[in-house]
């Protein structure tokens, strides 16, 4: 009961060819290759990029926050 001989593999190949036919195997492999390529292309695509933050809005909000803390300090002192 050792390894399979060449005759075993030839019989298996003949059965596979009878079941699937000669033209089916290449078309199945081609379909599988197309699926793999589509999967890889989908993985390479960037998801929707977030919108960039407007720097003028962040600078304005930082200034108002700074002014508020200065006013708070002045009120605490005096």
SEVEX-976353 format. One record per atom (N, C-alpha, C): residue number from 0; atom name; y, x, z. Coordinates in pm, 1 decimal. Atoms other than C-alpha are relative to their C-alpha. Example, Ala and Ser with C-alpha at 12.3 -4.5 7.8 and 13.67 -1.06 7.14 Angstrom:
! residues 2
+------+------+----------+----------+----------+
| resi | name |        Y |        X |        Z |
+------+------+----------+----------+----------+
|    0 |    N |   -119.0 |     89.0 |      0.0 |
|    0 |   CA |   -450.0 |   1230.0 |    780.0 |
|    0 |    C |    120.0 |     90.0 |      0.0 |
|    1 |    N |   -119.0 |    -82.0 |     -6.0 |
|    1 |   CA |   -106.0 |   1367.0 |    714.0 |
|    1 |    C |    109.0 |    -77.0 |     73.0 |
+------+------+----------+----------+----------+
***
This chain:
! residues 78
+------+------+----------+----------+----------+
| resi | name |        Y |        X |        Z |
+------+------+----------+----------+----------+
|    0 |    N |   -119.4 |     82.5 |      0.0 |
|    0 |   CA |      0.0 |      0.0 |      0.0 |
|    0 |    C |    125.7 |     86.8 |      0.0 |
|    1 |    N |   -116.5 |    -88.9 |      1.2 |
|    1 |   CA |    246.6 |    283.1 |    -65.8 |
|    1 |    C |    116.3 |    -58.3 |    -78.2 |
|    2 |    N |   -116.5 |     43.1 |     76.7 |
|    2 |   CA |    552.5 |    268.9 |   -285.8 |
|    2 |    C |    -44.6 |    -67.4 |   -128.3 |
|    3 |    N |     33.2 |     68.4 |    124.8 |
|    3 |   CA |    568.3 |     63.3 |   -599.1 |
|    3 |    C |    -11.4 |    100.1 |   -113.5 |
|    4 |    N |     17.1 |    -87.1 |    116.0 |
|    4 |   CA |    445.7 |    225.6 |   -916.4 |
|    4 |    C |     90.3 |    -49.5 |   -112.5 |
|    5 |    N |    -81.8 |     36.6 |    115.7 |
|    5 |   CA |    619.1 |    211.2 |  -1252.6 |
|    5 |    C |    -44.7 |   -134.6 |    -56.9 |
|    6 |    N |     51.2 |    127.3 |     52.8 |
|    6 |   CA |    393.9 |    -80.6 |  -1351.8 |
|    6 |    C |     53.1 |   -118.1 |     80.3 |
|    7 |    N |    -57.8 |    108.4 |    -81.4 |
|    7 |   CA |    517.3 |   -289.6 |  -1062.2 |
|    7 |    C |    143.2 |    -29.0 |    -43.8 |
|    8 |    N |   -139.7 |     18.1 |     38.9 |
|    8 |   CA |    878.2 |   -230.6 |  -1165.7 |
|    8 |    C |     10.9 |    -60.5 |   -139.5 |
|    9 |    N |     -2.5 |     59.2 |    134.2 |
|    9 |   CA |    803.0 |   -313.1 |  -1530.4 |
|    9 |    C |    -33.1 |   -148.7 |      4.0 |
|   10 |    N |     35.6 |    141.8 |    -12.9 |
|   10 |   CA |    640.3 |   -642.3 |  -1428.7 |
|   10 |    C |    116.9 |    -77.8 |     60.0 |
|   11 |    N |   -116.9 |     66.5 |    -60.3 |
|   11 |   CA |    938.2 |   -731.4 |  -1208.2 |
|   11 |    C |    111.0 |    -14.0 |   -103.1 |
|   12 |    N |   -101.7 |      4.6 |    104.1 |
|   12 |   CA |   1177.0 |   -646.3 |  -1493.9 |
|   12 |    C |    -32.7 |   -106.2 |   -104.0 |
|   13 |    N |     41.3 |    101.1 |     98.3 |
|   13 |   CA |    976.5 |   -862.6 |  -1736.2 |
|   13 |    C |     22.1 |   -140.7 |     54.8 |
|   14 |    N |    -19.5 |    132.3 |    -60.4 |
|   14 |   CA |    985.6 |  -1158.0 |  -1494.5 |
|   14 |    C |    148.5 |    -34.3 |      7.0 |
|   15 |    N |   -144.8 |     23.9 |     -7.0 |
|   15 |   CA |   1361.5 |  -1119.4 |  -1442.3 |
|   15 |    C |     53.9 |    -33.5 |   -138.0 |
|   16 |    N |    -46.2 |     28.9 |    135.1 |
|   16 |   CA |   1418.3 |  -1108.4 |  -1817.6 |
|   16 |    C |    -46.5 |   -137.6 |    -47.5 |
|   17 |    N |     47.9 |    132.6 |     38.0 |
|   17 |   CA |   1203.7 |  -1419.7 |  -1864.8 |
|   17 |    C |     79.4 |   -110.7 |     69.5 |
|   18 |    N |    -72.5 |    102.7 |    -74.2 |
|   18 |   CA |   1388.6 |  -1611.5 |  -1594.6 |
|   18 |    C |    144.9 |    -12.7 |    -45.5 |
|   19 |    N |   -142.1 |      4.4 |     30.4 |
|   19 |   CA |   1741.9 |  -1516.8 |  -1688.1 |
|   19 |    C |     30.6 |     10.9 |   -148.1 |
|   20 |    N |    -26.1 |    -19.0 |    141.8 |
|   20 |   CA |   1707.3 |  -1439.3 |  -2055.3 |
|   20 |    C |     75.8 |    129.2 |    -24.1 |
|   21 |    N |    -59.4 |   -129.0 |     30.6 |
|   21 |   CA |   1840.7 |  -1139.2 |  -2233.7 |
|   21 |    C |    152.8 |     -5.6 |      2.4 |
|   22 |    N |   -145.9 |      9.2 |      6.4 |
|   22 |   CA |   2200.3 |  -1264.4 |  -2272.8 |
|   22 |    C |     65.8 |    -35.7 |    131.6 |
|   23 |    N |    -58.0 |     45.8 |   -126.4 |
|   23 |   CA |   2245.8 |  -1400.0 |  -1922.0 |
|   23 |    C |     42.1 |    113.9 |     90.8 |
|   24 |    N |    -27.6 |   -108.7 |    -95.1 |
|   24 |   CA |   2238.2 |  -1073.1 |  -1728.4 |
|   24 |    C |    133.5 |     68.6 |    -31.3 |
|   25 |    N |   -131.1 |    -61.4 |     26.3 |
|   25 |   CA |   2531.3 |   -906.4 |  -1910.9 |
|   25 |    C |    116.6 |    -95.3 |     27.9 |
|   26 |    N |   -109.0 |     94.5 |    -27.5 |
|   26 |   CA |   2739.2 |  -1224.3 |  -1884.9 |
|   26 |    C |     20.3 |    -17.6 |    150.2 |
|   27 |    N |    -13.5 |      7.6 |   -145.3 |
|   27 |   CA |   2664.2 |  -1247.0 |  -1511.8 |
|   27 |    C |     71.8 |    122.3 |     55.2 |
|   28 |    N |    -65.5 |   -122.4 |    -45.7 |
|   28 |   CA |   2767.6 |   -885.0 |  -1463.9 |
|   28 |    C |    147.4 |      0.4 |    -40.2 |
|   29 |    N |   -139.3 |      6.9 |     44.4 |
|   29 |   CA |   3084.6 |   -943.7 |  -1669.0 |
|   29 |    C |     81.3 |    -94.0 |     87.8 |
|   30 |    N |    -68.2 |     94.0 |    -88.7 |
|   30 |   CA |   3174.0 |  -1246.0 |  -1456.5 |
|   30 |    C |     23.0 |     60.7 |    138.0 |
|   31 |    N |    -14.7 |    -63.5 |   -130.9 |
|   31 |   CA |   3115.0 |  -1047.0 |  -1140.6 |
|   31 |    C |    110.6 |    105.9 |     -5.6 |
|   32 |    N |   -104.6 |   -101.8 |     14.6 |
|   32 |   CA |   3337.7 |   -764.4 |  -1269.5 |
|   32 |    C |    137.9 |    -65.2 |     -5.6 |
|   33 |    N |   -128.1 |     70.9 |      5.2 |
|   33 |   CA |   3616.0 |  -1012.9 |  -1349.8 |
|   33 |    C |     40.9 |    -49.1 |    138.1 |
|   34 |    N |    -29.2 |     45.8 |   -135.6 |
|   34 |   CA |   3589.4 |  -1155.1 |  -1000.1 |
|   34 |    C |     47.6 |    112.3 |     90.1 |
|   35 |    N |    -40.5 |   -115.9 |    -80.3 |
|   35 |   CA |   3615.0 |   -810.7 |   -842.9 |
|   35 |    C |    141.0 |     44.5 |    -38.5 |
|   36 |    N |   -133.8 |    -39.8 |     45.1 |
|   36 |   CA |   3918.5 |   -725.2 |  -1056.8 |
|   36 |    C |    105.6 |    -98.7 |     49.0 |
|   37 |    N |    -94.6 |    100.3 |    -48.3 |
|   37 |   CA |   4087.9 |  -1053.2 |   -962.8 |
|   37 |    C |     23.0 |     15.3 |    149.9 |
|   38 |    N |    -12.9 |    -21.0 |   -144.4 |
|   38 |   CA |   4018.8 |   -985.6 |   -594.5 |
|   38 |    C |     88.8 |    120.2 |     29.2 |
|   39 |    N |    -80.9 |   -119.6 |    -21.2 |
|   39 |   CA |   4167.0 |   -635.7 |   -616.6 |
|   39 |    C |    146.1 |    -26.0 |    -35.6 |
|   40 |    N |   -137.8 |     30.9 |     38.3 |
|   40 |   CA |   4473.8 |   -767.4 |   -799.2 |
|   40 |    C |     66.5 |    -87.2 |    106.1 |
|   41 |    N |    -54.3 |     83.6 |   -105.9 |
|   41 |   CA |   4519.0 |  -1028.9 |   -529.8 |
|   41 |    C |     32.4 |     79.2 |    125.3 |
|   42 |    N |    -27.0 |    -82.3 |   -117.2 |
|   42 |   CA |   4500.1 |   -764.9 |   -259.8 |
|   42 |    C |    122.0 |     89.4 |    -21.0 |
|   43 |    N |   -113.6 |    -87.7 |     28.0 |
|   43 |   CA |   4763.9 |   -548.6 |   -432.6 |
|   43 |    C |    132.4 |    -75.7 |      4.4 |
|   44 |    N |   -124.2 |     76.6 |      2.9 |
|   44 |   CA |   5019.4 |   -831.3 |   -461.3 |
|   44 |    C |     62.5 |     -3.2 |    138.0 |
|   45 |    N |    -73.7 |      5.7 |   -125.8 |
|   45 |   CA |   5287.1 |   -826.0 |   -196.6 |
|   45 |    C |     11.2 |   -145.0 |     43.8 |
|   46 |    N |    -30.6 |    135.1 |    -46.0 |
|   46 |   CA |   5310.3 |  -1132.2 |     20.2 |
|   46 |    C |    149.8 |    -20.6 |    -11.3 |
|   47 |    N |   -143.0 |     27.2 |     13.6 |
|   47 |   CA |   5646.4 |  -1302.4 |     10.7 |
|   47 |    C |     78.0 |     91.1 |     93.2 |
|   48 |    N |    -78.5 |    -92.4 |    -80.5 |
|   48 |   CA |   5896.3 |  -1045.6 |    125.5 |
|   48 |    C |    104.1 |    -78.5 |     78.8 |
|   49 |    N |   -100.4 |     72.3 |    -78.0 |
|   49 |   CA |   6121.3 |  -1162.2 |    407.5 |
|   49 |    C |    138.9 |     28.5 |    -54.2 |
|   50 |    N |   -136.0 |    -18.4 |     49.1 |
|   50 |   CA |   6485.1 |  -1210.4 |    322.3 |
|   50 |    C |     69.5 |    105.5 |     84.5 |
|   51 |    N |    -68.0 |   -104.4 |    -77.0 |
|   51 |   CA |   6700.8 |   -915.1 |    421.1 |
|   51 |    C |    103.8 |    -61.7 |     92.9 |
|   52 |    N |    -95.5 |     48.9 |    -97.8 |
|   52 |   CA |   6919.6 |   -963.4 |    725.3 |
|   52 |    C |    138.9 |     43.6 |    -43.4 |
|   53 |    N |   -137.1 |    -29.1 |     39.0 |
|   53 |   CA |   7288.5 |   -982.9 |    646.6 |
|   53 |    C |     64.0 |     85.9 |    108.4 |
|   54 |    N |    -53.4 |    -92.9 |    -99.4 |
|   54 |   CA |   7446.9 |   -683.8 |    819.0 |
|   54 |    C |    134.1 |    -45.6 |     55.6 |
|   55 |    N |   -129.3 |     45.2 |    -51.0 |
|   55 |   CA |   7787.0 |   -850.7 |    846.7 |
|   55 |    C |    -18.6 |   -100.0 |    113.9 |
|   56 |    N |     26.4 |     96.8 |   -107.0 |
|   56 |   CA |   7636.9 |  -1128.0 |   1060.4 |
|   56 |    C |    -44.4 |     71.5 |    127.4 |
|   57 |    N |     47.3 |    -70.2 |   -119.3 |
|   57 |   CA |   7461.4 |   -884.5 |   1292.0 |
|   57 |    C |    111.6 |     80.6 |     63.5 |
|   58 |    N |   -111.3 |    -76.4 |    -54.3 |
|   58 |   CA |   7773.2 |   -669.9 |   1328.2 |
|   58 |    C |     96.0 |    -92.8 |     73.8 |
|   59 |    N |    -90.5 |     95.1 |    -63.5 |
|   59 |   CA |   7985.3 |   -975.6 |   1410.1 |
|   59 |    C |    -58.0 |    -49.4 |    131.6 |
|   60 |    N |     59.7 |     48.5 |   -124.1 |
|   60 |   CA |   7738.9 |  -1100.1 |   1668.4 |
|   60 |    C |     -3.6 |    110.1 |    105.7 |
|   61 |    N |     -0.7 |   -110.8 |    -94.9 |
|   61 |   CA |   7722.8 |   -752.5 |   1826.6 |
|   61 |    C |    139.3 |     17.8 |     59.6 |
|   62 |    N |   -136.4 |    -12.1 |    -49.2 |
|   62 |   CA |   8101.8 |   -741.5 |   1852.0 |
|   62 |    C |     31.9 |   -109.4 |    101.1 |
|   63 |    N |    -28.4 |    108.9 |    -93.1 |
|   63 |   CA |   8122.1 |  -1082.0 |   2017.9 |
|   63 |    C |    -78.1 |     17.5 |    129.4 |
|   64 |    N |     77.5 |    -24.3 |   -120.5 |
|   64 |   CA |   7846.7 |   -986.4 |   2259.5 |
|   64 |    C |     65.4 |    110.0 |     83.1 |
|   65 |    N |    -68.4 |   -107.8 |    -69.8 |
|   65 |   CA |   8033.7 |   -666.2 |   2345.2 |
|   65 |    C |    127.5 |    -48.3 |     66.2 |
|   66 |    N |   -123.1 |     55.1 |    -56.6 |
|   66 |   CA |   8360.5 |   -854.7 |   2398.1 |
|   66 |    C |    -30.6 |    -87.8 |    120.3 |
|   67 |    N |     36.5 |     88.6 |   -110.5 |
|   67 |   CA |   8185.0 |  -1106.8 |   2621.2 |
|   67 |    C |    -36.7 |     80.8 |    123.8 |
|   68 |    N |     36.6 |    -80.9 |   -116.6 |
|   68 |   CA |   8041.8 |   -831.7 |   2841.9 |
|   68 |    C |    122.6 |     67.8 |     60.1 |
|   69 |    N |   -122.6 |    -60.9 |    -51.3 |
|   69 |   CA |   8385.0 |   -665.8 |   2869.8 |
|   69 |    C |     77.5 |   -103.1 |     81.7 |
|   70 |    N |    -72.2 |    105.8 |    -70.8 |
|   70 |   CA |   8544.2 |   -997.0 |   2970.5 |
|   70 |    C |    -69.9 |    -31.8 |    132.1 |
|   71 |    N |     75.3 |     27.7 |   -121.4 |
|   71 |   CA |   8265.8 |  -1052.7 |   3222.6 |
|   71 |    C |     26.0 |    107.4 |    105.7 |
|   72 |    N |    -28.4 |   -111.6 |    -92.2 |
|   72 |   CA |   8327.4 |   -707.6 |   3375.0 |
|   72 |    C |    140.1 |    -12.0 |     57.3 |
|   73 |    N |   -137.2 |     15.8 |    -46.5 |
|   73 |   CA |   8702.5 |   -771.0 |   3392.5 |
|   73 |    C |     11.4 |   -113.3 |    101.7 |
|   74 |    N |     -5.1 |    114.0 |    -92.1 |
|   74 |   CA |   8646.9 |  -1107.0 |   3561.7 |
|   74 |    C |    -62.3 |     36.9 |    133.3 |
|   75 |    N |     66.6 |    -40.1 |   -124.1 |
|   75 |   CA |   8415.7 |   -948.0 |   3817.1 |
|   75 |    C |     90.8 |     92.5 |     80.9 |
|   76 |    N |    -88.0 |    -93.8 |    -71.6 |
|   76 |   CA |   8672.7 |   -681.0 |   3900.1 |
|   76 |    C |    124.4 |    -67.3 |     51.6 |
|   77 |    N |   -128.2 |     39.2 |    -43.4 |
|   77 |   CA |   8969.0 |   -887.5 |   3929.3 |
|   77 |    C |     39.3 |   -135.2 |      7.2 |
+------+------+----------+----------+----------+
***
